Amino acid sequence: MFGGRSYPLPRCWSFYIFICVICQFFFYLVILRNRIHAEKPRSEWLPHENNSDWRRFISRGPKRSEEYYQYNLQLSNTLEAIRDVPRTRHASCDSHTYSLPPSRQAQVSVVISFHNEARSMLLRTIISLLRRTPTDYLHEIILVDDASQDKTLFEDLRPGLGSQGRPWFFFLTNQRRKGLIWSRNMGAIQASGDYVLFLDSHCEVNEGWLEPLLERLALKPNLAVSPVLDLIDPVTLGYKKGNELLKGGFDWSLHFHWLKRDLANQELPEHPFKSPVSSGGVLMMSRKWFLKLGSFNSNLKIWGGESIELAIKLWLCGGQIEIVPCSRIGHIFRRHHAFDFPPHSHEQQQQHHQQEEEQELELSPAQATYLHNSKIIAESWLDDYKNMFYALKPAARRIPLNHTFHQLHQLRTELQCHRFDWYLRHVSPELSLMLYEFAATGTLRNEDRCLHHPGVKDSRQQLILVNCYRDDITQWSLFRSTGQLSTQREFCLGVDLHQEVTLKPCLRMNNTASMSQQWHRMDTHLVHNETHLCLENPVQDRLVLAPCRWHAVSQSFQFSLEMERQT
């Protein structure tokens, strides 16, 4: 209306208005359709225990033995896709009201990387996630197939899971084997959620697993959290309560161990607690914080050590690790690796060179991978304490590392990371105690060979001298307090009534017979306290006691790491 006069709209405007109405109609139709899909009961589009699609999906997998998977495959295939599992967390966890962030600020991306997992086990992991996780928080599930031999797995799995509604599914396939570490990093890069959960492919999440973890992460952005891992027996597949009085740790060989947790005054077992390390199978943290820390070290190969490396990095660079007992996830701990460790390099010349070195060091591919990854951790984070690692694993010195540490030094500078002695003081005092328990530790060398205990039962054949660079070479520790010279298997070097050198279970110090197992250092000699005779290797593979001769090479035994000055 202009100047009291009205003008008819041009015909083209009417056409545009008509098109807008039609577009708006289709827009609302799409929204309505998506809402319908999102609200559909999952049992209508997921395979479940009574669905023939579930059985058909399993039957189309490759035929493999139970030894191949290292768990009871036949039982896994006959169990329900989703089964009832016992409530293993404390009753107070059920009555607690969790303070959760808004779901739009706490979207969770789940990364499941696997290599040659049985179909029934993998799908049970996925379905337990879908059934026992609040839909508002479960943003996406990213499946990374690390060159499995089951070539049609995703083709058969995709129609059953689909991408309708929440969560979204992404299927990534490595054409050649790249390992769990590389695959998890790629999954985190692909993810778009606020938090990333790394989950093994042989797990079952328990009811209410997510809320306790989210509550802790909302309080501390630089935190990484892990549930208590309940145990799924590999033979019976029975679901058993995990121990909330254990925390993660490692030794100077950089092997993971569970450590006893001491409760503080008024601390309850079900309270979240700090842990030096988390178990490698399940970990959740801010995706941005994970990427800022450099993810899992990309120079680590295949599998092994990644949880220790990330834990040290987290603690030293401003983060923390907590285990949250009110969160429970079942996990199969297999007795042996259910996969092979391929050579590190894909170039034939480097592959041949590495095989020659492994043969010289008497290493299997699994041992070589462990030493390679552990050496990276030692060189990256242990600072001067890396000598403890090399003392226990001398073969690692000869493992080549084909990269520089420039980016790591830059990361440590940018994040103002502490040095490793801070970790010993504030995070893992158990590890530092080892520094004070021993007068000497590591391999025990006489000339060019080392004293080794192969573990045979005949005590006369238990001690031999072998190449010092074997990966399984015996580590010896001379204890300050007791004078006992002990192996990692808790056998002690001693002397019998006939003055023969023996290796027997270590005796308690209140036992009068324990005098037979006490030694002290005189220069590089090992002197038996009771007889005042010295350990000697007069001929190959034979140990005797003899009068001390201070310049005799056959009586000179050197530990790879001496903790105190020799007298």
C-alpha positions as CSV (number, residue, x, y, z in Angstrom):
1,M,0.0,0.0,0.0
2,F,1.6,3.2,-1.2
3,G,-0.2,6.7,-1.2
4,G,-3.5,5.0,-0.6
5,R,-3.3,2.9,-3.7
6,S,-2.7,-0.9,-3.9
7,Y,-0.7,-2.7,-6.5
8,P,-1.2,-6.4,-7.5
9,L,1.9,-8.6,-6.9
10,P,3.7,-9.7,-10.0
11,R,3.1,-13.2,-11.2
12,C,6.7,-14.2,-10.6
13,W,6.4,-13.3,-6.9
14,S,3.4,-15.7,-6.6
15,F,5.6,-18.4,-8.2
16,Y,8.4,-17.8,-5.7
17,I,6.0,-17.9,-2.7
18,F,4.6,-21.2,-4.0
19,I,8.1,-22.7,-4.3
20,C,8.9,-21.5,-0.7
21,V,5.8,-23.2,0.6
22,I,6.6,-26.4,-1.1
23,C,10.3,-26.3,0.1
24,Q,9.1,-25.6,3.7
25,F,6.7,-28.5,3.5
26,F,9.4,-30.9,2.4
27,F,11.8,-29.5,5.0
28,Y,9.3,-30.3,7.8
29,L,8.7,-33.7,6.2
30,V,12.4,-34.6,6.4
31,I,12.6,-33.4,10.1
32,L,9.5,-35.5,10.9
33,R,11.0,-38.5,9.1
34,N,14.3,-38.2,11.0
35,R,12.5,-37.9,14.3
36,I,10.5,-41.0,13.5
37,H,13.8,-42.9,12.8
38,A,15.5,-41.6,15.9
39,E,12.6,-42.6,18.0
40,K,12.1,-46.1,16.5
41,P,12.7,-48.9,19.1
42,R,16.2,-50.2,18.4
43,S,15.0,-53.8,18.4
44,E,13.2,-53.1,15.1
45,W,16.4,-52.4,13.2
46,L,19.1,-54.1,15.3
47,P,19.8,-57.8,15.1
48,H,18.9,-59.3,18.5
49,E,18.8,-62.7,20.1
50,N,15.5,-63.9,18.5
51,N,16.2,-62.4,15.1
52,S,17.2,-64.7,12.3
53,D,19.3,-61.8,10.9
54,W,21.6,-62.1,14.0
55,R,22.2,-65.9,13.3
56,R,22.6,-65.3,9.6
57,F,25.2,-62.5,10.3
58,I,27.2,-64.8,12.5
59,S,27.1,-67.8,10.1
60,R,28.5,-65.7,7.2
61,G,31.8,-65.1,9.1
62,P,35.0,-67.2,8.4
63,K,35.3,-70.5,10.1
64,R,38.0,-70.3,12.7
65,S,39.1,-72.3,15.7
66,E,38.7,-71.1,19.3
67,E,42.5,-71.0,19.6
68,Y,42.5,-68.4,16.8
69,Y,40.3,-66.0,18.9
70,Q,41.6,-67.1,22.4
71,Y,38.1,-67.4,23.8
72,N,35.1,-69.7,23.6
73,L,33.9,-69.0,20.1
74,Q,31.1,-71.6,20.1
75,L,29.6,-70.3,23.3
76,S,29.9,-66.7,22.1
77,N,28.0,-67.6,18.9
78,T,25.2,-69.3,20.9
79,L,24.8,-66.6,23.5
80,E,22.2,-63.8,23.1
81,A,23.2,-60.7,21.3
82,I,22.4,-58.8,24.4
83,R,22.3,-60.6,27.8
84,D,21.7,-59.7,31.4
85,V,24.9,-59.1,33.3
86,P,25.2,-58.8,37.1
87,R,25.2,-55.3,38.6
88,T,28.7,-55.2,40.0
89,R,29.0,-51.6,41.2
90,H,28.3,-50.6,44.8
91,A,24.7,-49.9,45.7
92,S,25.4,-46.3,46.5
93,C,26.2,-45.7,42.8
94,D,22.6,-46.5,42.0
95,S,21.2,-44.0,44.5
96,H,23.6,-41.2,43.6
97,T,22.2,-38.4,41.5
98,Y,24.7,-37.6,38.8
99,S,25.4,-34.0,37.8
100,L,25.7,-34.2,34.1
101,P,26.5,-31.5,31.5
102,P,23.9,-30.7,28.9
103,S,24.0,-33.4,26.2
104,R,24.8,-30.8,23.5
105,Q,28.1,-30.1,25.3
106,A,29.0,-33.7,26.0
107,Q,28.6,-35.7,22.8
108,V,30.5,-39.0,23.0
109,S,32.3,-40.6,20.1
110,V,33.2,-44.3,20.6
111,V,36.2,-45.7,18.7
112,I,36.3,-49.5,18.4
113,S,39.4,-50.7,16.6
114,F,39.8,-54.4,15.9
115,H,41.7,-57.1,14.0
116,N,40.2,-60.5,13.3
117,E,37.5,-60.3,16.0
118,A,34.7,-62.8,16.0
119,R,31.4,-61.4,14.6
120,S,29.3,-62.4,17.6
121,M,31.8,-60.8,20.1
122,L,32.1,-57.6,18.1
123,L,28.3,-57.2,17.7
124,R,27.7,-57.9,21.3
125,T,30.1,-55.1,22.2
126,I,28.2,-52.7,19.9
127,I,24.7,-53.7,21.0
128,S,25.5,-53.5,24.7
129,L,26.6,-49.9,23.9
130,L,23.4,-49.1,22.1
131,R,21.1,-50.6,24.8
132,R,22.9,-49.3,27.9
133,T,24.0,-45.8,26.9
134,P,21.8,-42.7,27.0
135,T,20.9,-41.9,23.4
136,D,21.2,-38.1,24.0
137,Y,25.0,-38.5,24.7
138,L,26.0,-41.3,22.3
139,H,26.9,-39.3,19.2
140,E,28.6,-41.8,17.0
141,I,30.3,-45.2,16.9
142,I,33.4,-45.4,14.7
143,L,34.5,-49.0,13.7
144,V,38.0,-49.4,12.4
145,D,38.8,-52.7,10.8
146,D,42.6,-53.2,10.8
147,A,42.9,-55.4,7.8
148,S,40.9,-58.3,9.2
149,Q,40.6,-61.5,7.1
150,D,36.8,-61.3,7.3
151,K,36.4,-59.3,4.1
152,T,32.6,-59.0,4.1
153,L,32.1,-58.0,7.7
154,F,31.2,-54.4,7.2
155,E,29.1,-55.3,4.1
156,D,27.0,-57.6,6.2
157,L,27.0,-55.4,9.3
158,R,26.1,-52.1,7.8
159,P,22.5,-53.0,6.8
160,G,21.7,-54.2,10.3
161,L,23.1,-51.1,12.1
162,G,22.4,-48.5,9.4
163,S,22.8,-44.8,9.9
164,Q,19.3,-43.9,10.9
165,G,18.9,-41.6,13.8
166,R,21.4,-41.6,16.6
167,P,24.1,-42.7,17.0
168,W,25.8,-42.4,13.6
169,F,28.0,-45.2,12.4
170,F,31.2,-44.9,10.5
171,F,33.1,-47.8,9.0
172,L,36.8,-47.4,8.3
173,T,38.9,-50.2,6.8
174,N,42.7,-50.4,6.7
175,Q,43.8,-52.1,3.5
176,R,47.0,-53.3,5.1
177,R,47.7,-53.9,8.8
178,K,48.5,-50.7,10.6
179,G,47.9,-51.7,14.2
180,L,45.6,-50.7,17.1
181,I,47.6,-47.5,17.8
182,W,47.4,-46.0,14.3
183,S,43.7,-47.1,14.0
184,R,42.7,-45.5,17.3
185,N,44.4,-42.2,16.2
186,M,42.5,-42.3,12.9
187,G,39.2,-42.9,14.7
188,A,39.8,-39.9,17.0
189,I,40.6,-37.7,14.0
190,Q,37.4,-38.9,12.2
191,A,35.3,-38.3,15.4
192,S,33.3,-35.1,15.9
193,G,32.1,-35.6,19.5
194,D,33.2,-33.6,22.6
195,Y,34.6,-36.8,24.2
196,V,36.2,-39.9,22.7
197,L,35.9,-43.3,24.3
198,F,38.4,-45.9,23.2
199,L,36.8,-49.3,23.6
200,D,38.1,-52.8,22.8
201,S,36.0,-55.0,20.6
202,H,35.5,-57.8,23.2
203,C,33.6,-55.8,25.9
204,E,30.1,-55.5,27.3
205,V,29.2,-52.2,29.0
206,N,27.2,-52.5,32.2
207,E,24.1,-50.5,33.1
208,G,24.8,-46.9,34.0
209,W,28.4,-47.0,32.8
210,L,28.5,-43.6,31.2
211,E,27.0,-41.2,33.7
212,P,29.8,-41.5,36.4
213,L,32.5,-40.9,33.7
214,L,30.7,-37.9,32.3
215,E,30.3,-36.4,35.8
216,R,34.0,-36.6,36.5
217,L,35.0,-35.2,33.0
218,A,32.7,-32.2,33.5
219,L,34.5,-31.3,36.7
220,K,38.0,-31.6,35.2
221,P,38.5,-30.9,31.5
222,N,42.0,-32.3,31.4
223,L,41.1,-35.6,33.0
224,A,41.1,-39.0,31.5
225,V,38.8,-41.6,33.1
226,S,38.5,-45.3,33.0
227,P,35.8,-47.6,34.4
228,V,36.6,-50.5,36.7
229,L,37.0,-53.4,34.2
230,D,34.9,-56.4,35.2
231,L,36.2,-59.8,34.0
232,I,34.6,-61.8,31.2
233,D,36.1,-65.3,31.5
234,P,37.5,-66.3,28.1
235,V,36.4,-70.0,28.6
236,T,33.0,-69.7,30.2
237,L,32.2,-66.1,29.2
238,G,30.9,-65.6,32.7
239,Y,30.8,-62.0,33.8
240,K,32.6,-61.4,37.2
241,K,33.1,-58.4,39.4
242,G,36.3,-56.5,38.9
243,N,38.4,-55.3,41.8
244,E,38.1,-51.6,42.7
245,L,41.0,-51.8,45.1
246,L,43.5,-52.0,42.3
247,K,45.1,-49.2,40.3
248,G,47.3,-49.3,37.2
249,G,51.0,-49.0,37.3
250,F,54.2,-50.2,35.6
251,D,57.7,-51.4,36.4
252,W,61.1,-50.2,35.1
253,S,60.8,-52.7,32.3
254,L,57.8,-50.7,31.2
255,H,55.4,-53.6,31.7
256,F,51.9,-52.8,33.0
257,H,50.9,-54.1,36.4
258,W,47.9,-53.9,38.7
259,L,48.9,-52.3,42.0
260,K,47.1,-52.5,45.4
261,R,45.3,-49.4,46.2
262,D,45.5,-48.0,49.8
263,L,42.4,-46.2,51.0
264,A,42.9,-42.8,52.7
265,N,41.0,-41.9,55.8
266,Q,37.2,-41.9,55.2
267,E,37.8,-42.9,51.6
268,L,35.2,-45.4,50.3
269,P,36.1,-48.1,47.8
270,E,33.5,-46.8,45.4
271,H,34.9,-43.3,45.2
272,P,36.8,-42.2,42.1
273,F,40.6,-42.5,42.6
274,K,43.8,-41.4,40.8
275,S,45.8,-44.0,39.0
276,P,49.3,-43.7,37.5
277,V,48.1,-45.6,34.4
278,S,44.9,-47.0,33.0
279,S,44.4,-50.3,31.4
280,G,44.9,-50.0,27.7
281,G,41.5,-51.4,26.7
282,V,39.1,-48.7,27.8
283,L,39.8,-44.9,28.3
284,M,37.6,-41.8,27.8
285,M,38.7,-38.1,27.6
286,S,38.1,-34.8,25.9
287,R,38.8,-35.3,22.2
288,K,40.4,-31.8,21.9
289,W,42.7,-32.6,24.9
290,F,43.6,-35.9,23.4
291,L,44.6,-34.3,20.1
292,K,46.4,-31.4,21.9
293,L,48.6,-34.0,23.6
294,G,49.6,-35.5,20.3
295,S,47.3,-38.5,20.5
296,F,48.9,-41.9,20.9
297,N,52.5,-41.6,19.9
298,S,52.4,-42.3,16.1
299,N,55.8,-43.8,16.2
300,L,54.6,-46.7,18.3
301,K,54.0,-49.9,16.3
302,I,51.0,-52.1,16.1
303,W,50.1,-52.7,19.8
304,G,51.8,-52.3,23.3
305,G,52.9,-49.5,25.5
306,E,50.5,-46.9,24.2
307,S,48.5,-46.7,27.5
308,I,51.7,-46.2,29.5
309,E,53.0,-43.5,27.0
310,L,49.7,-41.6,27.1
311,A,49.5,-41.9,30.9
312,I,53.0,-40.5,31.5
313,K,52.2,-37.7,29.0
314,L,48.9,-36.9,30.6
315,W,50.3,-36.6,34.1
316,L,53.5,-34.7,33.2
317,C,51.7,-32.2,30.9
318,G,48.8,-31.0,33.1
319,G,46.3,-33.9,33.1
320,Q,45.3,-36.7,35.4
321,I,43.9,-40.2,35.2
322,E,41.1,-41.5,37.4
323,I,39.4,-44.9,37.7
324,V,35.7,-44.5,38.5
325,P,34.3,-47.6,40.3
326,C,30.7,-46.6,39.7
327,S,31.3,-47.2,36.0
328,R,31.7,-50.8,35.0
329,I,32.6,-52.4,31.7
330,G,33.2,-56.1,31.2
331,H,36.3,-57.0,29.3
332,I,37.9,-60.3,28.1
333,F,41.5,-60.6,29.1
334,R,42.9,-63.2,26.7
335,R,45.7,-65.5,27.9
336,H,47.7,-65.0,24.7
337,H,47.8,-62.5,21.8
338,A,45.1,-63.5,19.2
339,F,47.0,-61.7,16.4
340,D,50.5,-61.7,14.8
341,F,53.0,-58.9,15.0
342,P,54.1,-58.1,11.4
343,P,57.6,-56.6,10.7
344,H,57.8,-52.9,11.4
345,S,58.7,-51.9,7.8
346,H,57.0,-52.7,4.5
347,E,60.1,-52.1,2.4
348,Q,61.9,-55.4,1.7
349,Q,65.4,-54.1,2.3
350,Q,64.5,-52.7,5.7
351,Q,62.5,-55.8,6.5
352,H,65.5,-58.1,5.8
353,H,67.8,-55.9,7.9
354,Q,65.3,-56.0,10.8
355,Q,64.9,-59.8,10.6
356,E,68.7,-60.2,10.8
357,E,68.8,-58.0,13.9
358,E,66.0,-59.9,15.5
359,Q,67.7,-63.2,14.9
360,E,71.0,-61.9,16.3
361,L,69.1,-60.7,19.4
362,E,66.9,-63.9,19.6
363,L,63.7,-61.8,19.4
364,S,60.3,-62.8,18.2
365,P,58.3,-60.1,16.2
366,A,56.2,-59.6,19.4
367,Q,59.3,-59.1,21.5
368,A,60.9,-56.7,19.0
369,T,57.7,-54.6,18.9
370,Y,57.5,-54.4,22.6
371,L,61.2,-53.3,22.9
372,H,60.8,-50.8,20.1
373,N,57.7,-49.2,21.7
374,S,59.2,-49.3,25.2
375,K,62.4,-47.7,24.0
376,I,60.4,-44.8,22.5
377,I,58.7,-44.3,25.9
378,A,62.0,-44.4,27.7
379,E,63.7,-41.9,25.3
380,S,60.6,-39.7,25.2
381,W,59.7,-39.3,28.9
382,L,62.0,-41.1,31.4
383,D,64.8,-38.5,31.1
384,D,67.9,-39.8,33.1
385,Y,65.8,-42.6,34.5
386,K,65.9,-44.3,31.1
387,N,69.1,-46.0,32.4
388,M,66.8,-48.1,34.7
389,F,65.0,-49.4,31.6
390,Y,68.1,-50.2,29.7
391,A,69.6,-51.9,32.7
392,L,66.6,-54.3,32.7
393,K,66.2,-54.5,28.9
394,P,69.7,-54.3,27.4
395,A,68.5,-55.7,24.1
396,A,66.6,-52.4,23.6
397,R,69.8,-50.5,23.1
398,R,70.2,-52.3,19.8
399,I,66.7,-51.7,18.5
400,P,66.8,-48.9,15.8
401,L,64.5,-45.9,16.0
402,N,63.9,-44.3,12.6
403,H,62.7,-40.9,13.8
404,T,63.8,-37.8,15.7
405,F,62.3,-36.4,18.9
406,H,62.0,-32.8,17.7
407,Q,58.2,-32.7,17.8
408,L,58.1,-34.3,21.2
409,H,60.6,-31.7,22.6
410,Q,58.4,-29.0,21.1
411,L,55.3,-30.5,22.7
412,R,57.0,-30.7,26.1
413,T,58.0,-27.1,25.8
414,E,54.6,-25.8,24.7
415,L,52.7,-27.6,27.4
416,Q,55.3,-26.9,30.0
417,C,55.5,-30.6,31.0
418,H,57.2,-31.7,34.2
419,R,60.3,-33.9,34.2
420,F,60.0,-37.5,35.1
421,D,61.2,-37.1,38.6
422,W,58.0,-35.2,39.3
423,Y,56.0,-38.3,38.2
424,L,58.0,-40.4,40.7
425,R,57.3,-38.0,43.6
426,H,53.7,-37.1,43.0
427,V,52.1,-39.9,40.9
428,S,53.9,-43.3,41.3
429,P,55.9,-43.5,44.6
430,E,55.8,-47.3,44.1
431,L,58.1,-46.9,41.2
432,S,60.6,-44.8,43.0
433,L,60.7,-47.3,45.9
434,M,62.5,-49.7,43.6
435,L,65.4,-47.2,43.4
436,Y,66.0,-47.5,47.1
437,E,65.3,-51.2,47.6
438,F,68.2,-52.3,45.5
439,A,71.9,-52.1,45.9
440,A,72.2,-53.2,42.3
441,T,69.9,-54.5,39.6
442,G,69.6,-55.6,36.0
443,T,71.6,-58.2,34.1
444,L,74.6,-59.8,35.8
445,R,77.5,-60.1,33.4
446,N,80.7,-62.1,33.6
447,E,83.0,-61.2,30.8
448,D,80.8,-61.3,27.6
449,R,78.0,-63.5,29.0
450,C,75.2,-63.0,31.5
451,L,73.8,-65.2,34.3
452,H,70.4,-66.6,33.2
453,H,67.7,-68.7,34.8
454,P,65.8,-70.5,32.1
455,G,63.2,-71.9,34.5
456,V,63.9,-75.6,34.4
457,K,63.1,-77.7,37.5
458,D,66.5,-79.4,38.0
459,S,68.4,-77.0,40.4
460,R,71.7,-78.1,39.0
461,Q,70.7,-76.9,35.6
462,Q,69.0,-73.8,36.5
463,L,71.9,-71.4,36.1
464,I,73.6,-70.9,32.7
465,L,75.5,-68.0,31.1
466,V,74.1,-66.8,27.8
467,N,74.1,-63.9,25.3
468,C,73.3,-60.7,27.3
469,Y,71.0,-59.4,24.6
470,R,68.3,-62.0,24.7
471,D,65.0,-60.3,25.4
472,D,64.0,-62.8,28.2
473,I,67.4,-62.5,29.9
474,T,67.1,-62.9,33.7
475,Q,67.1,-59.7,35.7
476,W,68.8,-59.9,39.1
477,S,68.3,-57.6,42.1
478,L,70.6,-57.4,45.1
479,F,68.5,-56.1,48.0
480,R,70.0,-53.5,50.4
481,S,68.1,-54.7,53.5
482,T,68.4,-58.5,53.2
483,G,71.4,-59.1,51.0
484,Q,69.4,-61.5,48.9
485,L,70.2,-61.8,45.2
486,S,66.8,-62.5,43.6
487,T,65.4,-63.1,40.1
488,Q,62.1,-61.5,39.0
489,R,60.5,-64.9,39.6
490,E,61.5,-64.6,43.3
491,F,64.2,-67.3,43.3
492,C,67.3,-66.4,45.3
493,L,70.9,-67.4,44.7
494,G,72.2,-69.4,47.7
495,V,74.7,-72.0,48.9
496,D,73.8,-75.5,50.2
497,L,75.5,-77.5,52.9
498,H,78.1,-78.8,50.4
499,Q,78.9,-75.3,49.3
500,E,77.2,-75.8,46.0
501,V,75.6,-72.8,44.3
502,T,71.9,-73.2,44.2
503,L,68.8,-71.3,43.1
504,K,65.8,-71.8,45.4
505,P,62.7,-69.8,46.5
506,C,63.7,-66.8,48.6
507,L,63.6,-67.4,52.3
508,R,62.2,-64.9,54.9
509,M,64.9,-63.1,56.9
510,N,63.6,-64.5,60.2
511,N,64.6,-67.9,59.1
512,T,68.1,-69.0,60.2
513,A,68.6,-70.8,56.9
514,S,68.3,-67.4,55.2
515,M,72.0,-66.8,55.9
516,S,72.7,-69.1,53.0
517,Q,71.1,-66.6,50.6
518,Q,72.9,-63.4,51.8
519,W,75.6,-61.7,49.7
520,H,77.5,-58.4,49.6
521,R,79.6,-56.5,47.1
522,M,83.3,-56.1,47.3
523,D,84.4,-54.2,44.2
524,T,82.8,-56.2,41.4
525,H,82.8,-59.5,43.4
526,L,79.9,-61.2,45.0
527,V,80.9,-62.4,48.4
528,H,78.8,-65.0,50.3
529,N,78.2,-63.7,53.8
530,E,78.2,-67.0,55.6
531,T,81.3,-68.6,53.9
532,H,83.2,-65.4,52.9
533,L,83.8,-67.1,49.5
534,C,83.3,-65.4,46.1
535,L,81.1,-66.4,43.3
536,E,83.2,-67.7,40.3
537,N,82.7,-68.9,36.8
538,P,85.8,-71.0,36.2
539,V,84.5,-72.8,33.1
540,Q,81.6,-72.2,30.7
541,D,78.1,-72.5,32.3
542,R,79.3,-73.4,35.8
543,L,79.2,-71.4,39.0
544,V,81.2,-72.3,42.1
545,L,82.4,-70.7,45.3
546,A,86.1,-70.1,45.7
547,P,88.5,-68.1,47.8
548,C,88.3,-64.5,46.7
549,R,91.0,-63.4,44.2
550,W,90.6,-59.7,43.6
551,H,92.1,-59.6,40.1
552,A,90.4,-62.8,38.8
553,V,88.2,-62.0,35.8
554,S,86.3,-65.2,36.4
555,Q,85.1,-63.7,39.7
556,S,84.1,-60.3,38.3
557,F,80.3,-60.0,38.1
558,Q,78.9,-56.6,37.0
559,F,75.3,-55.5,37.3
560,S,74.0,-53.3,34.5
561,L,72.9,-50.8,37.1
562,E,74.8,-50.2,40.4
563,M,72.8,-48.2,42.9
564,E,75.5,-47.6,45.4
565,R,79.3,-47.3,45.4
566,Q,81.1,-50.6,45.5
567,T,83.4,-51.2,48.5
